[in-house]
Amino acid sequence: MDNLLSVLKAVYLRGGISLQSNFARENAQSVGALASLGYLSTKEEAGTFSNTWRPTFAGLLKLTEKGLV
């Protein structure tokens, strides 16, 4: 879980990451796991998606709970 949290924190600090960025590619397994857990998403609003992974509210809560932000 530590690796997942470090990737989540990095995405947060970068203000999001592009779907096809080197960071997303190098951390594909973690990005996929975080998305499956509901901590990252590309969803902007109802029915609208972007090309950027961003932390969700649940992801921000997890970072806050762990004292990482």
N, C-alpha and C positions, 0 to 999 in steps of 0.2 A: 504494500500500500504506500510505502514511502516514495517509491518511484512515481506512482500515479499522482501523489500530492505534489511532487516536485515539478512534474509536467504541467499539472493544473495551475500551479503558481506561476510558472513561466508563461503560460498562455495568458493568464490574467495580467501579468506585468507588461507583456508585449501589446496588450490591448486587443488580443485575438491573433490568430495565425491563419494564413491562407491554406485552403484545402490542399494545394499542391506545393506548399513550401518545403524547403529542405528539412525544417524542424518537424513538420507533420510527417514527412516520409521517414525520417530517422526515428521517430517515436510513434510509428503507426500503430503498434500493438497497444500502447498506453492510451493514445488518442481514441482508438476504437473502444477500449474498455471504459474510459471516462464517458464517452458518448452513450454506451450501453447502460451505465449507471445513472445517466441523466445529469452528469456534471458538466458536459460540453454539448453544444448544439450549434447548428448553422441557422436555426430558425430565428427570423427577425420579428415576425408577427403572424397572425393567423393566415396560413397558406402561403407565406412568403419566406423563402430561404435565400441565403447569401452564399458566397464562396469563402466565408471566414468562420472558423471555429471560435466560439466565445464561451466563457463560463456561463452557466445558467445560475439562477437564483440559488438552487440547491448546491451548486459548485461553490458559489461565494460563501454560503453558510458553512460548508465543510471547511473551507480555508480559514474562515473566522473561528470556528470551533477549535481548530488545531493551532490557532494563534499564528498563522502564517501571513495574514494581512491585517 
